Amino acid sequence: MNNTVAFIGLGAAACITAPAFAQDTHTSLTKQSVACMQEITAAMDKVTDEPGAAAAVETVKKVHEKLVDLGKRQLELPGATPQEQAQIAAQMVEIQKVSGELVKSLARLKKENLLTPDLQKALMNLQSVQTELAQASKDKAAQAEPFPKDAEGNTHETLLEKTVEEAKKLDKALANVKDAETSAAAEEQVKHYRAALLDIAKKQASLPPLTRNQQAKLMGTQQQLVEMMQPIIKHMAAVMLSPNATQNLKDSVKSLSELPREVQKIREEAAK
């Protein structure tokens, strides 16, 4: 259940896209993606019987189509400016809030035996949004301009790849928690992950905005990152519930909830 919520939230954040409409901006499309999440949560809250669950299935299917459309429209936009990147990061806080509300709604539906197979399937199918957008971006990726480098040779592409590697290390450390020793190792990895992602954010903020074709080229790696969130969130939840995990580790894991805000602050400073 929590995995489903994670995919919805990350999908809204990462897929934030038919030809581009004149009023489209990265910020407006991101806000619309957040609104899609809120629409799903509202639909779940209204379910009190099986006909209500069937109605929620139709809502989720419509939202699926909306997210694909928003993603495709974003592919038609130039790369996000530092200011837009900061505004998008701000939406991550709202996404986390909505995700928490959705967890509560799904827990209620499961407890009341209203989380029907059709509704579960519709929610899980939201995972395919990234796949659909990756397919739509292939032609643009083939036309991508070279990625500009900073003084250290970093590019948007290499920094995204580094993010994936850091996520893999975090996942492995959390999955291995079984006693005080592995808890200590995982705690160090959580701290390393936080520091690495803040460093990556600073370096990304110093680079020129991505062009639409460069964005398309990165879609596959972005999809990989989104898919990696499923096991990470699963292992984070397991750590928080485990009697074998130390309190220090649990506190470190909880502190990761502040990471989007910290990244947002970095981008806001860069946008000034």
N, C-alpha and C positions, 0 to 999 in steps of 0.2 A: 504493500500500500504506500509506504513512504517512498519507495522507488518510483512509483507512478507519479507522485507529487513532484519529485525531483526532476523527472523528465519534463513535466509540464512547465515547471519554473524555468529550467535551463533552456528549454525549447523557446520559451517566450523571450528569454534574454539573448540567446545566441542566434535565433532565426530572424531576429528583429532586423515580409517582403512581399503578362500584362504590362504594359508600358507604364513608366512612372507618371504619376499625376503631378500637376504643377505645384500643388500645395504640399507634396510629400517632402519630409525631411527625415533624417535619421531619428531625431527626437520624437517627431509626431508618430512615426511608425512604431517606435519602441513603446510609446504610451498606449498605442492601439493594441499592441501585444499584451501589455499588462491588463488592459480592459478585457481582452479575451480570457485571461486567467480568472478575472473577477466574474465574468459571465458564467464560467464553468462552476465556480464556487457557489454562485447564486442559484444555479440550477440544482446543484447537489442539496443545498439547504431546503429546497422546496419539495424534495422527494419524501413522501410519507406513505406511499403504497406502490404497487407494481406498475400501475398506469403512469404514476409520476416518474418512476425509474425509466420507463420507456420514453417519456418526454425528454428526460435528461440525456438519453442516448442520442436523440436527434440534435439536441443543443451541442453536445460534444462533437458530433460529426460536422456541424456547421462551423464550429470554432476551428476544427482541424483545417477546413477549407480556407477560413480567414487567415490562419497563421501561414499557410502556404502562399496565399496571395500577398500578404504583407512581406514575406521573405523575398518573393520574386520582385516586388516593387522596390525593395531596398537594393537589390542587385543592380537596378538601373540608376541608382544615385552615385555621385562621386564619393570618394572616401570621406568618412566623418572627420570634421575639424576637431582640434583639441577641446573646444568649448562643447561641441556636440558629444564627444566622448565622455566628458564630465557629466553632462545632463543624462546620458544613457546610464552611466554608473549609478547616478542617483536613483534611477528606477529599480536598481537591484534591491534596494532597501524595501521598496513597495512589493517587489516580487517575493521576497522572503516573508513579508507579512501575509500576503495572500496565500502563499504556500502553507503557512501555519494554519490558516483558517480552513484550507482545503483538507489538511490532515484530520482536523476535528470532524469535518463533515463526512469524510470517508470512514472514519472510525465509527461514527454514529450509524451510518448505513450498514456497515459490516455487522455491528452489534444487533441491529434490527432486521438482519437478513434481507436487506433491500439492495445490497450491492450485487445486482444480478449479473449473470455471465455476459449478457449483451453490453451492460454498462462497463464492466471490467474490460471487455474487449475494445470498446470505443476509446476508453482512457489509454490503454496500452498502445493503441494504434497511433496515438499522438507522437510516439517515438519516431514514426516514419516521416515526420515533417522534415527532419534534417536530411534524410535520404532523398526525399523528393526535391529539396532545394539544391542538394549536391549535384543531382542529375541536371537540374536547370542551369547550373553555373558552369558546366563543363566547357561550353563554347567560349565563355568569357575568360575562363582560366587559361585557355590556349593562347589568348591575346594579351596576357598580363605583361606589363612592363617590368623591367628589373627592379628589385626592391632596393631602395636607397639604404646605405650603411651609415652607422654612426662611427665615431672615432675608434671604437673597439671592434668594429666589424659586425655589430648586431644589426639585424633587420627585423621587420615585423614577422617574417617567416621563421627566422631562427629563434626569436623570442617566444613565438607560439609553440614551436617544437620543444623549447626548454620547459614551457609550462606543462606540456604533456608529460615530459620526463619527471618533473617534480611531482605531478599527480600520481604517477606510477609508484614512485618511492613512498609517498604518503600512504597509498593504498596497501602496499606490501607491509609497511610497518604496523599499520592498524590491524591488518589481518593476522599478524603474528602475536598479538597481545594475549598472554596467558598467565603471566605472573609479574612480580615486581621488576624483574630484570628487563623483560620485554616491554613492560609499561614505560620504563625509563628510556629505553631506546626509541619507543614510539613518541614519547614526549619531546625528545630532542628532534625527531623528524618533523613533528608538527611545528616546532619553533623554526626549524630550517625552512619549511614550506612557506610559512608566513613571511620570513625575511626574503626568500627568493622571489615570491610573487610581488612583494612591494618593490623590490629592485627591478623586476621585469616591468612593472607599471611605470616606474620612473624613466626607464629606457624607452619604452613605447611612446611615452608622452613627448619625448625629445625628438622623435622621428616625424617626418612629414606624414600627413594623413594618407591612408590607403586610397588608391584609385578603385573604381568599380571592378576592373579586371583583376587587380591584385586581391581584392576581397574575395572574388570568385575562386581564385587559385587557392586561397586559404580555407575554403569551405570544407574540404575533406578532413583537414587537421582539426578544424573546429568541431566537426561531427565526432571525430575520435575522442576529443576532450569531453563532449557532452555524454557520450556513451560510457566513458570512464567514471562519470559521477555516480552511476548506479551502484557499483560495488563499494565505492568510497563512502557513500551515505549509509549503505548497509552496515559497513564495518564501524562507522562512527556511532551508529545507533547501538550496535552490539557492545562497543566500549562503554557507552554511557550506562548500559544495563548490567554490565559484567561485574561480579563481585571480585574478580581477579585483577581488574584494572585499578590502578592507584587513583586517588583523588586528584593528585597533581596532573595526571594525564587527562582526566575528565575535565578539569578546569581549562587545560590547554585546548582541548577539542572544542569546548563551549566558546572559547575566545575567538575561534575562527569565524563566528557569526559577525564579528566586527570588521572582518577583512574587506568586504565590499565598501564599507564607509571609508576605510583608510585609503583604498584605491581611488575612490571618488575624490577624496581630498587632494591626492596627488594630481589627478587630472584637472581639477578645478584650478589648482595653482599654476599648472602648465598653460591653462587657457587664458590666464590673465595677461 
